């Protein structure tokens, strides 16, 4: 039971939950970016280059023989993955930069001085009364 309660304490920490949410959103974002690159960015780029289909770009090392499939290096898919990475890295960079700028603004704002405690207020009143008595 102790192990289960320790795990529950660990799993319910704010940082762990935030990290899990970030991983889930990141995975979904990765799929969206991959779809964007594969279906929107690469086809026009292939047309501009001269009708190249990046999915089919490869270097065949060994032709298919009988039931054995061909052995090829698919560098077109690698190029698409590199474009995916660049887009995701740029988006994360922008997000971190925005969060850091918000954090700096928050830190730069001066905190209001704390209100004096009851004891300080009473001592100030006593001091003022004593000053008034001396002057009189």
PAROMI-152901 format. One record per residue: residue number from 1; residue in one letter; x, y, z of N, C-alpha, C in turn. Coordinates in Angstrom, 3 decimals. Layout:
% residues N
+-----+--------+----------+----------+----------+----------+----------+----------+----------+----------+----------+
! num ! residu !    neast !   nnorth !      nup !   caeast !  canorth !     caup !    ceast !   cnorth !      cup !
+-----+--------+----------+----------+----------+----------+----------+----------+----------+----------+----------+
! NUM !      A !        X !        Y !        Z !        X !        Y !        Z !        X !        Y !        Z !
...
+-----+--------+----------+----------+----------+----------+----------+----------+----------+----------+----------+
% end
This chain:
% residues 136
+-----+--------+----------+----------+----------+----------+----------+----------+----------+----------+----------+
! num ! residu !    neast !   nnorth !      nup !   caeast !  canorth !     caup !    ceast !   cnorth !      cup !
+-----+--------+----------+----------+----------+----------+----------+----------+----------+----------+----------+
!   1 !      X !    0.825 !   -1.203 !    0.000 !    0.000 !    0.000 !    0.000 !    0.863 !    1.260 !    0.000 !
!   2 !      X !    2.005 !    1.214 !    0.677 !    2.845 !    2.398 !    0.745 !    3.344 !    2.783 !   -0.643 !
!   3 !      X !    3.706 !    1.799 !   -1.438 !    4.180 !    2.055 !   -2.791 !    3.082 !    2.722 !   -3.615 !
!   4 !      X !    1.860 !    2.246 !   -3.468 !    0.732 !    2.822 !   -4.211 !    0.476 !    4.268 !   -3.791 !
!   5 !      X !    0.542 !    4.546 !   -2.491 !    0.304 !    5.917 !   -2.033 !    1.442 !    6.844 !   -2.471 !
!   6 !      X !    2.683 !    6.346 !   -2.489 !    3.796 !    7.162 !   -2.977 !    3.642 !    7.470 !   -4.456 !
!   7 !      X !    3.204 !    6.459 !   -5.222 !    2.994 !    6.683 !   -6.652 !    1.884 !    7.701 !   -6.879 !
!   8 !      X !    0.809 !    7.608 !   -6.100 !   -0.294 !    8.564 !   -6.236 !    0.188 !    9.977 !   -5.933 !
!   9 !      X !    0.996 !   10.136 !   -4.893 !    1.549 !   11.447 !   -4.553 !    2.417 !   11.977 !   -5.681 !
!  10 !      X !    3.247 !   11.097 !   -6.247 !    4.115 !   11.489 !   -7.359 !    3.292 !   11.883 !   -8.579 !
!  11 !      X !    2.311 !   11.079 !   -8.922 !    1.533 !   11.309 !  -10.147 !    0.644 !   12.543 !  -10.053 !
!  12 !      X !    0.253 !   12.923 !   -8.863 !   -0.656 !   14.062 !   -8.712 !    0.067 !   15.385 !   -8.508 !
!  13 !      X !    1.389 !   15.373 !   -8.522 !    2.126 !   16.637 !   -8.443 !    1.799 !   17.460 !   -9.668 !
!  14 !      X !    1.799 !   18.747 !   -9.509 !    1.489 !   19.636 !  -10.622 !    2.450 !   19.473 !  -11.780 !
!  15 !      X !    3.743 !   19.322 !  -11.502 !    4.730 !   19.221 !  -12.571 !    4.520 !   17.980 !  -13.425 !
!  16 !      X !    4.193 !   16.857 !  -12.808 !    4.014 !   15.616 !  -13.549 !    2.780 !   15.709 !  -14.438 !
!  17 !      X !    1.715 !   16.256 !  -13.897 !    0.484 !   16.402 !  -14.687 !    0.722 !   17.380 !  -15.838 !
!  18 !      X !    1.402 !   18.483 !  -15.565 !    1.723 !   19.447 !  -16.629 !    2.569 !   18.801 !  -17.712 !
!  19 !      X !    3.543 !   17.988 !  -17.302 !    4.398 !   17.323 !  -18.273 !    3.597 !   16.345 !  -19.128 !
!  20 !      X !    2.689 !   15.599 !  -18.506 !    1.872 !   14.646 !  -19.257 !    0.997 !   15.372 !  -20.277 !
!  21 !      X !    0.398 !   16.468 !  -19.869 !   -0.419 !   17.254 !  -20.799 !    0.439 !   17.778 !  -21.937 !
!  22 !      X !    1.639 !   18.255 !  -21.619 !    2.544 !   18.752 !  -22.650 !    2.936 !   17.676 !  -23.648 !
!  23 !      X !    3.185 !   16.473 !  -23.160 !    3.558 !   15.368 !  -24.052 !    2.403 !   15.010 !  -24.974 !
!  24 !      X !    1.202 !   14.962 !  -24.432 !    0.027 !   14.628 !  -25.252 !   -0.212 !   15.696 !  -26.312 !
!  25 !      X !   -0.151 !   16.955 !  -25.913 !   -0.345 !   18.046 !  -26.881 !    0.790 !   18.049 !  -27.897 !
!  26 !      X !    2.014 !   17.791 !  -27.447 !    3.155 !   17.743 !  -28.358 !    3.019 !   16.647 !  -29.396 !
!  27 !      X !    2.538 !   15.477 !  -28.982 !    2.344 !   14.376 !  -29.930 !    1.292 !   14.740 !  -30.964 !
!  28 !      X !    0.200 !   15.346 !  -30.508 !   -0.844 !   15.763 !  -31.450 !   -0.328 !   16.846 !  -32.381 !
!  29 !      X !    0.449 !   17.780 !  -31.834 !    1.020 !   18.855 !  -32.652 !    1.964 !   18.279 !  -33.699 !
!  30 !      X !    2.740 !   17.263 !  -33.319 !    3.644 !   16.610 !  -34.261 !    2.895 !   15.985 !  -35.421 !
!  31 !      X !    1.760 !   15.365 !  -35.139 !    0.954 !   14.766 !  -36.212 !    0.405 !   15.842 !  -37.145 !
!  32 !      X !   -0.039 !   16.940 !  -36.559 !   -0.573 !   18.033 !  -37.380 !    0.525 !   18.604 !  -38.275 !
!  33 !      X !    1.701 !   18.810 !  -37.720 !    2.805 !   19.346 !  -38.513 !    3.213 !   18.362 !  -39.597 !
!  34 !      X !    3.268 !   17.069 !  -39.275 !    3.615 !   16.070 !  -40.289 !    2.616 !   16.082 !  -41.433 !
!  35 !      X !    1.352 !   16.156 !  -41.104 !    0.320 !   16.218 !  -42.144 !    0.465 !   17.492 !  -42.968 !
!  36 !      X !    0.738 !   18.614 !  -42.297 !    0.932 !   19.891 !  -42.982 !    2.092 !   19.803 !  -43.969 !
!  37 !      X !    3.204 !   19.239 !  -43.516 !    4.387 !   19.136 !  -44.379 !    4.123 !   18.171 !  -45.532 !
!  38 !      X !    3.585 !   16.984 !  -45.231 !    3.381 !   15.958 !  -46.260 !    2.344 !   16.366 !  -47.297 !
!  39 !      X !    1.280 !   17.042 !  -46.863 !    0.154 !   17.291 !  -47.767 !    0.063 !   18.712 !  -48.303 !
!  40 !      X !    0.724 !   19.660 !  -47.654 !    0.595 !   21.051 !  -48.080 !    1.928 !   21.649 !  -48.525 !
!  41 !      X !    2.995 !   21.413 !  -47.787 !    4.278 !   22.041 !  -48.102 !    5.033 !   21.297 !  -49.206 !
!  42 !      X !    5.167 !   19.984 !  -49.067 !    6.021 !   19.229 !  -49.981 !    5.471 !   19.119 !  -51.415 !
!  43 !      X !    4.168 !   18.924 !  -51.643 !    3.711 !   18.842 !  -53.043 !    4.035 !   20.091 !  -53.868 !
!  44 !      X !    3.731 !   21.326 !  -53.387 !    4.121 !   22.488 !  -54.200 !    5.635 !   22.617 !  -54.346 !
!  45 !      X !    6.368 !   22.264 !  -53.302 !    7.827 !   22.318 !  -53.380 !    8.334 !   21.343 !  -54.444 !
!  46 !      X !    7.744 !   20.153 !  -54.488 !    8.109 !   19.177 !  -55.505 !    7.800 !   19.670 !  -56.909 !
!  47 !      X !    6.663 !   20.359 !  -57.070 !    6.305 !   20.918 !  -58.374 !    7.290 !   22.005 !  -58.772 !
!  48 !      X !    7.666 !   22.863 !  -57.829 !    8.633 !   23.926 !  -58.121 !    9.994 !   23.362 !  -58.523 !
!  49 !      X !   10.385 !   22.261 !  -57.909 !   11.675 !   21.657 !  -58.209 !   11.645 !   20.953 !  -59.568 !
!  50 !      X !   10.488 !   20.561 !  -60.015 !   10.402 !   19.914 !  -61.325 !    9.599 !   18.632 !  -61.298 !
!  51 !      X !    8.522 !   18.622 !  -60.551 !    7.650 !   17.448 !  -60.518 !    8.185 !   16.309 !  -59.681 !
!  52 !      X !    8.898 !   16.612 !  -58.620 !    9.486 !   15.581 !  -57.758 !    8.483 !   15.193 !  -56.680 !
!  53 !      X !    8.308 !   13.885 !  -56.485 !    7.496 !   13.383 !  -55.384 !    8.463 !   12.928 !  -54.297 !
!  54 !      X !    8.507 !   13.640 !  -53.191 !    9.488 !   13.354 !  -52.146 !    9.289 !   11.982 !  -51.518 !
!  55 !      X !    8.061 !   11.463 !  -51.539 !    7.818 !   10.133 !  -50.979 !    8.565 !    9.057 !  -51.765 !
!  56 !      X !    8.796 !    9.289 !  -53.028 !    9.416 !    8.282 !  -53.881 !   10.919 !    8.477 !  -54.060 !
!  57 !      X !   11.486 !    9.534 !  -53.533 !   12.919 !    9.758 !  -53.684 !   13.686 !    8.742 !  -52.846 !
!  58 !      X !   14.507 !    7.948 !  -53.514 !   15.299 !    6.955 !  -52.793 !   16.461 !    6.508 !  -53.661 !
!  59 !      X !   17.429 !    5.918 !  -53.014 !   18.571 !    5.315 !  -53.700 !   18.430 !    3.806 !  -53.519 !
!  60 !      X !   18.254 !    3.091 !  -54.627 !   18.062 !    1.639 !  -54.558 !   19.419 !    0.978 !  -54.419 !
!  61 !      X !   19.592 !    0.239 !  -53.339 !   20.839 !   -0.484 !  -53.100 !   20.788 !   -1.880 !  -53.717 !
!  62 !      X !   19.602 !   -2.488 !  -53.669 !   19.438 !   -3.833 !  -54.227 !   18.021 !   -3.946 !  -54.766 !
!  63 !      X !   17.878 !   -4.308 !  -56.035 !   16.567 !   -4.469 !  -56.662 !   15.817 !   -5.627 !  -56.021 !
!  64 !      X !   14.485 !   -5.589 !  -56.151 !   13.649 !   -6.669 !  -55.644 !   13.908 !   -7.926 !  -56.466 !
!  65 !      X !   14.037 !   -9.050 !  -55.784 !   14.250 !  -10.342 !  -56.450 !   13.281 !  -11.352 !  -55.872 !
!  66 !      X !   12.395 !  -11.842 !  -56.700 !   11.413 !  -12.820 !  -56.236 !   10.530 !  -12.226 !  -55.159 !
!  67 !      X !   10.527 !  -12.891 !  -54.009 !    9.712 !  -12.396 !  -52.896 !   10.468 !  -11.397 !  -52.021 !
!  68 !      X !   11.742 !  -11.244 !  -52.227 !   12.549 !  -10.305 !  -51.440 !   12.293 !   -8.885 !  -51.941 !
!  69 !      X !   11.970 !   -8.001 !  -51.016 !   11.701 !   -6.609 !  -51.375 !   13.004 !   -5.898 !  -51.693 !
!  70 !      X !   12.880 !   -4.772 !  -52.391 !   14.077 !   -4.002 !  -52.711 !   14.634 !   -3.340 !  -51.449 !
!  71 !      X !   15.922 !   -3.105 !  -51.460 !   16.583 !   -2.420 !  -50.359 !   16.942 !   -1.034 !  -50.877 !
!  72 !      X !   16.406 !   -0.003 !  -50.204 !   16.618 !    1.360 !  -50.686 !   16.768 !    2.312 !  -49.511 !
!  73 !      X !   17.464 !    3.396 !  -49.759 !   17.588 !    4.486 !  -48.789 !   16.576 !    5.545 !  -49.202 !
!  74 !      X !   15.561 !    5.764 !  -48.364 !   14.499 !    6.716 !  -48.682 !   14.843 !    8.106 !  -48.196 !
!  75 !      X !   15.665 !    8.813 !  -48.944 !   16.081 !   10.142 !  -48.507 !   14.983 !   11.190 !  -48.682 !
!  76 !      X !   13.991 !   10.935 !  -49.510 !   12.870 !   11.870 !  -49.653 !   12.058 !   11.959 !  -48.368 !
!  77 !      X !   11.817 !   10.809 !  -47.742 !   11.105 !   10.794 !  -46.463 !   11.933 !   11.467 !  -45.369 !
!  78 !      X !   13.255 !   11.304 !  -45.467 !   14.142 !   11.970 !  -44.510 !   14.038 !   13.486 !  -44.655 !
!  79 !      X !   13.987 !   13.970 !  -45.893 !   13.850 !   15.415 !  -46.127 !   12.548 !   15.916 !  -45.521 !
!  80 !      X !   11.464 !   15.147 !  -45.679 !   10.187 !   15.545 !  -45.076 !   10.289 !   15.584 !  -43.556 !
!  81 !      X !   10.985 !   14.622 !  -42.971 !   11.146 !   14.605 !  -41.513 !   11.964 !   15.801 !  -41.036 !
!  82 !      X !   12.963 !   16.195 !  -41.801 !   13.769 !   17.363 !  -41.444 !   12.908 !   18.623 !  -41.474 !
!  83 !      X !   12.051 !   18.748 !  -42.490 !   11.150 !   19.903 !  -42.570 !   10.182 !   19.889 !  -41.390 !
!  84 !      X !    9.656 !   18.701 !  -41.039 !    8.797 !   18.578 !  -39.847 !    9.522 !   19.105 !  -38.612 !
!  85 !      X !   10.755 !   18.643 !  -38.426 !   11.529 !   19.037 !  -37.259 !   11.747 !   20.543 !  -37.208 !
!  86 !      X !   12.085 !   21.132 !  -38.341 !   12.348 !   22.577 !  -38.377 !   11.094 !   23.357 !  -37.988 !
!  87 !      X !    9.939 !   22.944 !  -38.492 !    8.687 !   23.647 !  -38.163 !    8.367 !   23.488 !  -36.679 !
!  88 !      X !    8.493 !   22.277 !  -36.150 !    8.195 !   22.046 !  -34.730 !    9.189 !   22.809 !  -33.848 !
!  89 !      X !   10.473 !   22.779 !  -34.204 !   11.481 !   23.491 !  -33.415 !   11.216 !   24.987 !  -33.420 !
!  90 !      X !   10.824 !   25.533 !  -34.570 !   10.519 !   26.969 !  -34.644 !    9.307 !   27.305 !  -33.782 !
!  91 !      X !    8.285 !   26.461 !  -33.818 !    7.083 !   26.714 !  -33.004 !    7.411 !   26.655 !  -31.518 !
!  92 !      X !    8.217 !   25.696 !  -31.109 !    8.594 !   25.597 !  -29.695 !    9.455 !   26.791 !  -29.293 !
!  93 !      X !   10.366 !   27.200 !  -30.174 !   11.202 !   28.364 !  -29.890 !   10.342 !   29.601 !  -29.655 !
!  94 !      X !    9.350 !   29.805 !  -30.524 !    8.469 !   30.974 !  -30.385 !    7.679 !   30.877 !  -29.081 !
!  95 !      X !    7.162 !   29.692 !  -28.770 !    6.372 !   29.530 !  -27.540 !    7.224 !   29.802 !  -26.300 !
!  96 !      X !    8.440 !   29.268 !  -26.274 !    9.320 !   29.494 !  -25.115 !    9.701 !   30.965 !  -25.021 !
!  97 !      X !    9.945 !   31.587 !  -26.160 !   10.311 !   33.006 !  -26.149 !    9.168 !   33.862 !  -25.605 !
!  98 !      X !    7.939 !   33.560 !  -26.012 !    6.777 !   34.306 !  -25.510 !    6.630 !   34.083 !  -24.000 !
!  99 !      X !    6.780 !   32.828 !  -23.554 !    6.648 !   32.556 !  -22.118 !    7.727 !   33.275 !  -21.325 !
! 100 !      X !    8.960 !   33.303 !  -21.850 !   10.044 !   34.003 !  -21.151 !    9.796 !   35.506 !  -21.094 !
! 101 !      X !    9.263 !   36.086 !  -22.173 !    8.989 !   37.525 !  -22.150 !    7.877 !   37.849 !  -21.163 !
! 102 !      X !    6.879 !   36.980 !  -21.070 !    5.812 !   37.193 !  -20.077 !    6.367 !   37.067 !  -18.667 !
! 103 !      X !    7.276 !   36.132 !  -18.474 !    7.885 !   35.941 !  -17.155 !    8.713 !   37.162 !  -16.766 !
! 104 !      X !    9.460 !   37.722 !  -17.741 !   10.271 !   38.902 !  -17.457 !    9.390 !   40.094 !  -17.098 !
! 105 !      X !    8.268 !   40.266 !  -17.804 !    7.352 !   41.370 !  -17.486 !    6.793 !   41.196 !  -16.081 !
! 106 !      X !    6.495 !   39.960 !  -15.722 !    5.952 !   39.684 !  -14.399 !    6.986 !   39.996 !  -13.325 !
! 107 !      X !    8.251 !   39.638 !  -13.583 !    9.312 !   39.903 !  -12.616 !    9.648 !   41.388 !  -12.546 !
! 108 !      X !    9.525 !   42.089 !  -13.676 !    9.894 !   43.498 !  -13.727 !    8.905 !   44.379 !  -12.972 !
! 109 !      X !    7.662 !   43.972 !  -12.897 !    6.664 !   44.772 !  -12.195 !    7.005 !   44.793 !  -10.706 !
! 110 !      X !    7.209 !   45.990 !  -10.138 !    7.564 !   46.043 !   -8.727 !    6.380 !   45.623 !   -7.852 !
! 111 !      X !    6.692 !   44.847 !   -6.868 !    5.659 !   44.398 !   -5.946 !    5.288 !   45.539 !   -5.010 !
! 112 !      X !    4.016 !   45.647 !   -4.709 !    3.551 !   46.682 !   -3.795 !    4.106 !   46.374 !   -2.406 !
! 113 !      X !    4.554 !   47.413 !   -1.687 !    5.082 !   47.143 !   -0.345 !    3.968 !   46.594 !    0.546 !
! 114 !      X !    4.314 !   45.679 !    1.417 !    3.282 !   45.084 !    2.271 !    2.721 !   46.127 !    3.244 !
! 115 !      X !    1.471 !   45.964 !    3.553 !    0.822 !   46.878 !    4.496 !    1.459 !   46.690 !    5.869 !
! 116 !      X !    1.582 !   47.769 !    6.643 !    2.195 !   47.630 !    7.965 !    1.324 !   46.764 !    8.878 !
! 117 !      X !    2.004 !   46.037 !    9.755 !    1.268 !   45.171 !   10.678 !    0.553 !   46.021 !   11.735 !
! 118 !      X !   -0.310 !   45.383 !   12.489 !   -1.058 !   46.093 !   13.537 !   -0.105 !   46.675 !   14.578 !
! 119 !      X !    0.942 !   45.930 !   14.877 !    1.901 !   46.396 !   15.876 !    2.602 !   47.664 !   15.393 !
! 120 !      X !    2.987 !   47.681 !   14.121 !    3.661 !   48.862 !   13.576 !    2.734 !   50.073 !   13.598 !
! 121 !      X !    1.462 !   49.858 !   13.268 !    0.491 !   50.963 !   13.274 !    0.349 !   51.513 !   14.696 !
! 122 !      X !    0.221 !   50.620 !   15.670 !    0.084 !   51.057 !   17.065 !    1.335 !   51.792 !   17.538 !
! 123 !      X !    2.502 !   51.271 !   17.202 !    3.742 !   51.937 !   17.594 !    3.855 !   53.320 !   16.955 !
! 124 !      X !    3.424 !   53.451 !   15.726 !    3.459 !   54.758 !   15.058 !    2.532 !   55.741 !   15.766 !
! 125 !      X !    1.352 !   55.268 !   16.156 !    0.418 !   56.150 !   16.867 !    0.993 !   56.590 !   18.211 !
! 126 !      X !    1.616 !   55.643 !   18.928 !    2.226 !   55.979 !   20.223 !    3.345 !   56.994 !   20.019 !
! 127 !      X !    4.188 !   56.801 !   19.024 !    5.272 !   57.738 !   18.722 !    4.714 !   59.135 !   18.453 !
! 128 !      X !    3.676 !   59.205 !   17.632 !    3.084 !   60.503 !   17.304 !    2.497 !   61.175 !   18.546 !
! 129 !      X !    1.852 !   60.398 !   19.422 !    1.298 !   60.962 !   20.653 !    2.409 !   61.500 !   21.571 !
! 130 !      X !    3.514 !   60.744 !   21.662 !    4.633 !   61.194 !   22.488 !    5.246 !   62.479 !   21.934 !
! 131 !      X !    5.344 !   62.591 !   20.600 !    5.868 !   63.813 !   19.996 !    4.952 !   64.979 !   20.331 !
! 132 !      X !    3.652 !   64.777 !   20.265 !    2.691 !   65.841 !   20.554 !    2.811 !   66.283 !   22.022 !
! 133 !      X !    3.029 !   65.350 !   22.928 !    3.156 !   65.697 !   24.343 !    4.413 !   66.503 !   24.620 !
! 134 !      X !    5.522 !   66.169 !   23.965 !    6.776 !   66.911 !   24.131 !    6.633 !   68.333 !   23.649 !
! 135 !      X !    5.934 !   68.518 !   22.551 !    5.787 !   69.851 !   21.969 !    4.826 !   70.709 !   22.799 !
! 136 !      X !    3.959 !   70.124 !   23.508 !    2.988 !   70.894 !   24.267 !    3.519 !   71.390 !   25.593 !
+-----+--------+----------+----------+----------+----------+----------+----------+----------+----------+----------+
% end
